């Protein structure tokens, strides 16, 4: 398990959140964000390649992606996630 330590002497800025629901096959598009990203699958599977490592995210997982890290889908699947 990896962990991340953050300096919270300054408040953490929250940018956006949402629930994504894909009842049919869907694959995440490629992107590099300037912000951190948090993925929380609640049904189905979310298949992401993060920093050239294939990850399979399932309900019960919480996945944190560092800012400026390339990520994209490597397999399509029905999925619902935050």
Secondary structure, 3 states (H helix, E strand, C coil): CCCCCCCCCCCCCCCCCCCEEEEEEECCCCEECCCCEEECEEEEEEEEEECCEEEEEECCCCEEECCCCEEEEEECEEEEEC
